[in-house]
Amino acid sequence: MPVYTYKCECGNGFEKIQPMSKASDDQPCPECGKEAPRSVGSIFENNSTRARSANFPKRKRYTNW
């Protein structure tokens, strides 16, 4: 099961392991008890071809078959 991050109005952030079917449900804050919405994760990875090819050395082209 995935881990979801929640952020409450009181400033408390917490994580909870839940099935995907309950991911959009608000969860009670362990500090104040109010319902806290799920926060969007901030880790994104750029998977573009340009970014991947920048990490590899240039290949030599062999054209004399």
mmCIF file of the C-alpha atoms, coordinates in Angstrom:
data_MODEL
# 
_entry.id   MODEL 
# 
loop_
_atom_site.group_PDB 
_atom_site.id 
_atom_site.type_symbol 
_atom_site.label_atom_id 
_atom_site.label_alt_id 
_atom_site.label_comp_id 
_atom_site.label_asym_id 
_atom_site.label_entity_id 
_atom_site.label_seq_id 
_atom_site.pdbx_PDB_ins_code 
_atom_site.Cartn_x 
_atom_site.Cartn_y 
_atom_site.Cartn_z 
_atom_site.occupancy 
_atom_site.B_iso_or_equiv 
_atom_site.pdbx_formal_charge 
_atom_site.auth_seq_id 
_atom_site.auth_comp_id 
_atom_site.auth_asym_id 
_atom_site.auth_atom_id 
_atom_site.pdbx_PDB_model_num 
ATOM 1  C CA . MET A 1 1  ? 0.000   0.000  0.000   1.00 0.00 ? 1  MET A CA 1 
ATOM 2  C CA . PRO A 1 2  ? 1.241   3.505  -0.788  1.00 0.00 ? 2  PRO A CA 1 
ATOM 3  C CA . VAL A 1 3  ? 2.162   6.158  1.760   1.00 0.00 ? 3  VAL A CA 1 
ATOM 4  C CA . TYR A 1 4  ? 0.212   9.431  1.485   1.00 0.00 ? 4  TYR A CA 1 
ATOM 5  C CA . THR A 1 5  ? 1.181   12.781 2.985   1.00 0.00 ? 5  THR A CA 1 
ATOM 6  C CA . TYR A 1 6  ? -1.394  15.027 4.645   1.00 0.00 ? 6  TYR A CA 1 
ATOM 7  C CA . LYS A 1 7  ? -1.082  18.661 5.757   1.00 0.00 ? 7  LYS A CA 1 
ATOM 8  C CA . CYS A 1 8  ? -3.378  20.119 8.421   1.00 0.00 ? 8  CYS A CA 1 
ATOM 9  C CA . GLU A 1 9  ? -4.433  23.754 8.942   1.00 0.00 ? 9  GLU A CA 1 
ATOM 10 C CA . CYS A 1 10 ? -2.591  23.720 12.288  1.00 0.00 ? 10 CYS A CA 1 
ATOM 11 C CA . GLY A 1 11 ? 0.689   23.249 10.381  1.00 0.00 ? 11 GLY A CA 1 
ATOM 12 C CA . ASN A 1 12 ? 1.159   19.610 11.264  1.00 0.00 ? 12 ASN A CA 1 
ATOM 13 C CA . GLY A 1 13 ? 2.183   17.306 8.418   1.00 0.00 ? 13 GLY A CA 1 
ATOM 14 C CA . PHE A 1 14 ? 1.835   13.551 8.722   1.00 0.00 ? 14 PHE A CA 1 
ATOM 15 C CA . GLU A 1 15 ? 1.965   10.409 6.607   1.00 0.00 ? 15 GLU A CA 1 
ATOM 16 C CA . LYS A 1 16 ? -0.446  7.527  6.488   1.00 0.00 ? 16 LYS A CA 1 
ATOM 17 C CA . ILE A 1 17 ? -0.365  4.138  4.770   1.00 0.00 ? 17 ILE A CA 1 
ATOM 18 C CA . GLN A 1 18 ? -3.667  3.550  2.995   1.00 0.00 ? 18 GLN A CA 1 
ATOM 19 C CA . PRO A 1 19 ? -5.149  1.650  0.085   1.00 0.00 ? 19 PRO A CA 1 
ATOM 20 C CA . MET A 1 20 ? -5.471  3.620  -3.141  1.00 0.00 ? 20 MET A CA 1 
ATOM 21 C CA . SER A 1 21 ? -9.259  3.528  -2.867  1.00 0.00 ? 21 SER A CA 1 
ATOM 22 C CA . LYS A 1 22 ? -9.090  5.800  0.218   1.00 0.00 ? 22 LYS A CA 1 
ATOM 23 C CA . ALA A 1 23 ? -6.373  8.143  -1.060  1.00 0.00 ? 23 ALA A CA 1 
ATOM 24 C CA . SER A 1 24 ? -8.683  11.088 -1.680  1.00 0.00 ? 24 SER A CA 1 
ATOM 25 C CA . ASP A 1 25 ? -10.363 10.882 1.748   1.00 0.00 ? 25 ASP A CA 1 
ATOM 26 C CA . ASP A 1 26 ? -9.370  13.502 4.316   1.00 0.00 ? 26 ASP A CA 1 
ATOM 27 C CA . GLN A 1 27 ? -7.736  12.088 7.437   1.00 0.00 ? 27 GLN A CA 1 
ATOM 28 C CA . PRO A 1 28 ? -7.924  13.294 11.062  1.00 0.00 ? 28 PRO A CA 1 
ATOM 29 C CA . CYS A 1 29 ? -4.851  15.187 12.258  1.00 0.00 ? 29 CYS A CA 1 
ATOM 30 C CA . PRO A 1 30 ? -3.077  13.415 15.146  1.00 0.00 ? 30 PRO A CA 1 
ATOM 31 C CA . GLU A 1 31 ? -2.363  16.799 16.813  1.00 0.00 ? 31 GLU A CA 1 
ATOM 32 C CA . CYS A 1 32 ? -5.687  18.685 16.700  1.00 0.00 ? 32 CYS A CA 1 
ATOM 33 C CA . GLY A 1 33 ? -8.180  16.127 15.329  1.00 0.00 ? 33 GLY A CA 1 
ATOM 34 C CA . LYS A 1 34 ? -9.367  18.267 12.386  1.00 0.00 ? 34 LYS A CA 1 
ATOM 35 C CA . GLU A 1 35 ? -9.766  16.731 8.938   1.00 0.00 ? 35 GLU A CA 1 
ATOM 36 C CA . ALA A 1 36 ? -6.569  17.217 6.919   1.00 0.00 ? 36 ALA A CA 1 
ATOM 37 C CA . PRO A 1 37 ? -6.493  17.086 3.100   1.00 0.00 ? 37 PRO A CA 1 
ATOM 38 C CA . ARG A 1 38 ? -3.857  15.131 1.222   1.00 0.00 ? 38 ARG A CA 1 
ATOM 39 C CA . SER A 1 39 ? -0.944  17.254 0.061   1.00 0.00 ? 39 SER A CA 1 
ATOM 40 C CA . VAL A 1 40 ? 0.675   16.907 -3.334  1.00 0.00 ? 40 VAL A CA 1 
ATOM 41 C CA . GLY A 1 41 ? 4.202   15.513 -3.317  1.00 0.00 ? 41 GLY A CA 1 
ATOM 42 C CA . SER A 1 42 ? 6.971   17.798 -4.474  1.00 0.00 ? 42 SER A CA 1 
ATOM 43 C CA . ILE A 1 43 ? 9.365   15.231 -5.908  1.00 0.00 ? 43 ILE A CA 1 
ATOM 44 C CA . PHE A 1 44 ? 9.259   15.238 -9.684  1.00 0.00 ? 44 PHE A CA 1 
ATOM 45 C CA . GLU A 1 45 ? 11.766  13.779 -12.092 1.00 0.00 ? 45 GLU A CA 1 
ATOM 46 C CA . ASN A 1 46 ? 12.379  14.994 -15.592 1.00 0.00 ? 46 ASN A CA 1 
ATOM 47 C CA . ASN A 1 47 ? 12.376  11.962 -17.885 1.00 0.00 ? 47 ASN A CA 1 
ATOM 48 C CA . SER A 1 48 ? 12.887  13.762 -21.144 1.00 0.00 ? 48 SER A CA 1 
ATOM 49 C CA . THR A 1 49 ? 15.246  12.317 -23.720 1.00 0.00 ? 49 THR A CA 1 
ATOM 50 C CA . ARG A 1 50 ? 17.433  15.390 -23.619 1.00 0.00 ? 50 ARG A CA 1 
ATOM 51 C CA . ALA A 1 51 ? 17.985  15.073 -19.844 1.00 0.00 ? 51 ALA A CA 1 
ATOM 52 C CA . ARG A 1 52 ? 18.829  11.367 -20.078 1.00 0.00 ? 52 ARG A CA 1 
ATOM 53 C CA . SER A 1 53 ? 21.172  11.723 -23.022 1.00 0.00 ? 53 SER A CA 1 
ATOM 54 C CA . ALA A 1 54 ? 23.119  14.503 -21.267 1.00 0.00 ? 54 ALA A CA 1 
ATOM 55 C CA . ASN A 1 55 ? 24.396  11.937 -18.755 1.00 0.00 ? 55 ASN A CA 1 
ATOM 56 C CA . PHE A 1 56 ? 25.812  9.567  -21.355 1.00 0.00 ? 56 PHE A CA 1 
ATOM 57 C CA . PRO A 1 57 ? 28.939  10.134 -23.439 1.00 0.00 ? 57 PRO A CA 1 
ATOM 58 C CA . LYS A 1 58 ? 28.522  10.794 -27.148 1.00 0.00 ? 58 LYS A CA 1 
ATOM 59 C CA . ARG A 1 59 ? 28.576  7.683  -29.311 1.00 0.00 ? 59 ARG A CA 1 
ATOM 60 C CA . LYS A 1 60 ? 30.828  7.404  -32.291 1.00 0.00 ? 60 LYS A CA 1 
ATOM 61 C CA . ARG A 1 61 ? 29.003  6.780  -35.524 1.00 0.00 ? 61 ARG A CA 1 
ATOM 62 C CA . TYR A 1 62 ? 30.505  4.038  -37.599 1.00 0.00 ? 62 TYR A CA 1 
ATOM 63 C CA . THR A 1 63 ? 29.460  4.526  -41.203 1.00 0.00 ? 63 THR A CA 1 
ATOM 64 C CA . ASN A 1 64 ? 32.055  2.456  -43.039 1.00 0.00 ? 64 ASN A CA 1 
ATOM 65 C CA . TRP A 1 65 ? 30.245  -0.856 -43.323 1.00 0.00 ? 65 TRP A CA 1 
# 
